Amino acid sequence: MTDTTDLDAEDRKIVTLARSARARNGVPEGAAVRDETGRTYVAGTVALESLKLSALQTAVAMAVASGATSLEAAAVVSAAETPSDDDRAAVRDLGGPDTPVLLAGPDGALRVRVTAG
């Protein structure tokens, strides 16, 4: 595990926002993305009977719906060990293959940093 102090301030911010969304909403995952202008979008898992989205997919959708044209970074807080392929694909679709995807555990400690690629 990597302590979040290894991250720059902006990446720590999106991990903290993702963690807060997870805890506040009582959902399995929380996520946050930062767009090309520095705006952040925060979301939790969507688990409706007719619609199921991961937290990161929801955050990307919120960014797109708000007019973002690219992403600088994405973060997800989850019990998972790695970001899912579907999550990385959503980030890649908007941010490109080199966009960093940070995965932190529920305690906020960074588990892995990968690219959307």
C-alpha positions as CSV (number, residue, x, y, z in Angstrom):
1,M,0.0,0.0,0.0
2,T,1.1,3.5,-0.7
3,D,0.2,6.3,1.6
4,T,-1.7,9.1,-0.1
5,T,1.0,11.5,1.0
6,D,2.9,10.2,-2.1
7,L,0.3,11.9,-4.3
8,D,0.3,15.6,-5.2
9,A,-2.4,17.8,-3.6
10,E,-4.8,17.6,-6.5
11,D,-4.7,13.8,-6.6
12,R,-5.1,13.6,-2.8
13,K,-8.2,15.8,-3.2
14,I,-9.9,13.5,-5.7
15,V,-9.1,10.4,-3.5
16,T,-10.5,12.2,-0.5
17,L,-13.7,13.2,-2.4
18,A,-14.1,9.7,-3.7
19,R,-13.8,8.3,-0.1
20,S,-16.3,10.8,1.2
21,A,-18.8,9.9,-1.5
22,R,-18.5,6.2,-0.6
23,A,-19.0,6.8,3.1
24,R,-21.7,9.5,2.8
25,N,-23.9,7.4,0.5
26,G,-23.2,4.0,2.0
27,V,-22.3,2.5,-1.4
28,P,-19.6,0.0,-2.3
29,E,-17.5,2.5,-4.3
30,G,-16.9,6.2,-4.5
31,A,-15.2,8.0,-7.3
32,A,-14.0,11.4,-8.5
33,V,-12.6,12.7,-11.7
34,R,-10.8,15.9,-12.6
35,D,-11.5,17.5,-16.0
36,E,-9.2,19.5,-18.2
37,T,-10.2,22.8,-16.4
38,G,-9.6,21.4,-12.9
39,R,-13.3,20.9,-12.1
40,T,-14.1,17.7,-10.1
41,Y,-17.1,15.4,-10.4
42,V,-17.9,13.0,-7.5
43,A,-20.2,10.0,-7.6
44,G,-21.1,6.8,-5.9
45,T,-22.2,3.4,-7.2
46,V,-25.6,3.5,-9.0
47,A,-27.5,0.2,-8.4
48,L,-31.1,0.7,-9.6
49,E,-33.1,-2.1,-11.0
50,S,-33.0,-0.6,-14.5
51,L,-29.5,1.1,-14.3
52,K,-26.2,-0.2,-12.9
53,L,-23.1,1.9,-13.1
54,S,-19.9,1.8,-11.1
55,A,-19.0,4.9,-9.2
56,L,-16.2,5.8,-11.7
57,Q,-18.6,5.3,-14.7
58,T,-21.0,7.6,-13.0
59,A,-18.4,10.3,-12.3
60,V,-17.3,10.1,-16.0
61,A,-20.9,10.4,-17.1
62,M,-21.4,13.5,-14.9
63,A,-18.3,15.1,-16.4
64,V,-19.5,14.4,-19.9
65,A,-23.0,15.7,-19.1
66,S,-21.4,18.9,-17.7
67,G,-19.4,19.6,-20.9
68,A,-16.0,18.2,-20.0
69,T,-13.9,17.4,-23.1
70,S,-11.0,15.5,-21.3
71,L,-9.9,14.2,-18.0
72,E,-6.7,14.9,-16.1
73,A,-7.1,12.1,-13.5
74,A,-9.6,9.7,-11.9
75,A,-9.8,8.1,-8.5
76,V,-11.9,5.3,-7.1
77,V,-12.2,4.1,-3.5
78,S,-13.2,0.5,-3.3
79,A,-12.5,-2.9,-1.7
80,A,-11.3,-4.1,-5.1
81,E,-7.6,-4.8,-5.7
82,T,-7.5,-3.2,-9.2
83,P,-9.7,-0.9,-11.2
84,S,-12.1,-2.8,-13.5
85,D,-11.6,-2.9,-17.2
86,D,-14.9,-1.2,-17.7
87,D,-13.9,1.7,-15.4
88,R,-10.6,2.1,-17.2
89,A,-12.4,2.1,-20.5
90,A,-14.8,4.9,-19.4
91,V,-11.8,7.0,-18.3
92,R,-10.0,6.2,-21.5
93,D,-13.0,7.2,-23.6
94,L,-12.9,10.8,-22.2
95,G,-9.3,11.2,-21.0
96,G,-7.3,9.1,-23.3
97,P,-5.0,6.1,-22.6
98,D,-2.5,8.0,-20.5
99,T,-5.0,9.3,-18.0
100,P,-4.0,8.2,-14.4
101,V,-6.5,6.0,-12.5
102,L,-5.9,5.9,-8.8
103,L,-7.4,3.1,-6.7
104,A,-7.5,3.5,-3.0
105,G,-8.9,1.2,-0.3
106,P,-11.8,2.2,2.0
107,D,-9.2,3.6,4.4
108,G,-8.0,6.0,1.7
109,A,-4.6,4.4,1.3
110,L,-3.5,4.2,-2.3
111,R,-3.4,0.6,-3.6
112,V,-2.5,1.1,-7.2
113,R,-1.9,3.8,-9.8
114,V,-2.5,2.7,-13.4
115,T,-3.3,4.4,-16.7
116,A,-6.6,4.1,-18.4
117,G,-4.7,2.6,-21.4
